[in-house]
Amino acid sequence: MKTGDLFAVLREEWPVLKAAPWSIGSLLAAGLTAGFGIGCLYYGGTVSTLRERLQLYQDKLQVASPDDAAKKLNQLQLTIDRLESERKRERHLSEQEKSNLKTAFKDVVAALPAFSVAGLHDPESLQYAKEFMEVFDDAGAKVKNKADKGMFPLSVDVLSPSEIGIFVGVSNKIKPPQSAILFAETLKKAGFDAKFEDAFNLYDDFEFVVGFK
């Protein structure tokens, strides 16, 4: 389930949950304590509906008081609102960050092979990836997925919740190629930390990917 889908389900079911018996409320509260709420809101999961998740906890959790259940439900609502607000904030490179990247990469572009730039399937990640792509191109890097009409980052699936922020995709993150190491070190020099992550069907030494926000 995608983050946006889960928000929609929670919004849709909120009147039902608020009017539900206090035993159901306590189940949701305990679910939040167990990490379900935060983990799924950030990374999605395999849950088809919120009701199925509540049913899963029903056999495991102890009943709390009605007041405590109402309090936990309100806390969950506040958490949903906060995370939804964070999700809506878009990432952008500042002019200073663009300058730092361009300066750092101008010194190493001759030693870097051609590479691709990619982002997740959502518009925010792709736009952020495009900004990096434009700076790499301005610095003289050999960006592969560049077109005459503009910059078009690849749209990819990210397979692990650990792939947050930006990262460098390689065939083997335990033994990344020297060119990938140089690329990551140059990013760090410009003020950006990027971990190595395993990338499937990679035909180049590495790729630059914008992952989860």
Long-range contacts (C-beta under 8 A, 24 or more apart in sequence): 1-40, 1-44, 1-45, 1-46, 1-47, 1-48, 2-44, 3-41, 3-42, 3-43, 3-44, 3-87, 5-44, 6-40, 6-41, 6-44, 6-45, 6-47, 6-50, 7-41, 7-80, 7-84, 7-87, 9-49, 9-50, 10-50, 10-80, 13-50, 13-51, 14-77, 17-50, 17-73, 18-73, 22-63, 22-64, 22-65, 22-66, 22-69, 22-70, 23-63, 23-69, 24-54, 24-69, 25-64, 25-66, 25-69, 25-70, 25-72, 25-73, 26-61, 26-62, 26-63, 26-64, 26-68, 26-69, 26-72, 27-54, 27-57, 27-58, 27-61, 28-54, 28-57, 28-69, 28-72, 28-73, 28-76, 29-64, 29-68, 29-69, 29-71, 29-72, 29-73, 29-75, 29-76, 30-57, 30-61, 30-62, 30-64, 31-57, 31-61, 32-72, 32-75, 32-76, 32-79, 37-76, 37-79, 38-79, 38-83, 39-161, 41-79, 41-80, 41-83, 42-83, 42-161, 42-212, 43-161, 43-212, 86-213, 87-213, 90-124, 90-127, 90-128, 91-124, 91-128, 91-213, 92-127, 92-128, 92-131, 93-128, 93-131, 93-132, 93-135, 97-190, 97-191, 97-192, 98-131, 98-135, 100-190, 100-191, 101-132, 101-135, 101-136, 101-139, 101-187, 101-190, 101-192, 102-135, 102-138, 102-139, 103-190, 104-186, 104-187, 104-189, 104-190, 105-135, 105-136, 105-139, 105-140, 105-141, 105-186, 105-190, 106-139, 106-140, 107-186, 108-182, 108-183, 108-186, 109-139, 109-140, 109-141, 109-142, 111-179, 111-182, 112-141, 112-142, 112-179, 112-182, 112-183, 113-142, 113-179, 113-204, 113-205, 114-142, 114-143, 114-144, 114-204, 115-141, 115-142, 115-143, 115-144, 115-183, 115-204, 115-205, 115-206, 115-207, 115-208, 116-143, 116-144, 116-145, 116-154, 116-204, 116-207, 116-208, 117-143, 117-145, 117-151, 117-153, 117-154, 117-207, 117-208, 117-209, 118-145, 118-153, 118-154, 118-155, 118-156, 118-169, 118-207, 118-208, 118-209, 118-210, 119-153, 119-154, 119-155, 119-156, 119-209, 119-210, 120-155, 120-156, 120-157, 120-158, 120-210, 120-211, 120-212, 121-155, 121-156, 121-157, 124-213, 125-210, 125-211, 125-213, 126-153, 126-155, 126-210, 128-210, 129-153, 129-208, 129-209, 129-210, 132-166, 132-208, 132-210, 136-208, 144-204, 153-210, 154-207, 156-209, 158-209, 158-211, 158-212, 159-200, 160-197, 161-212, 162-195, 162-197, 163-197, 163-209, 163-211, 163-212, 164-211, 164-212, 164-213, 165-193, 165-194, 165-210, 165-211, 165-212, 165-213, 166-192, 166-194, 166-208, 166-209, 166-210, 166-211, 167-194, 167-195, 167-196, 167-197, 167-209, 167-211, 168-194, 168-195, 168-196, 168-197, 168-206, 168-207, 168-208, 168-209, 169-196, 169-197, 169-198, 169-199, 169-202, 169-206, 169-207, 169-208, 169-209, 170-196, 170-197, 170-198, 170-199, 170-202, 170-205, 170-206, 171-198, 171-199, 171-202, 172-198, 173-197, 173-198, 176-206, 177-205, 177-206, 179-205, 179-206, 180-205, 180-206, 183-208
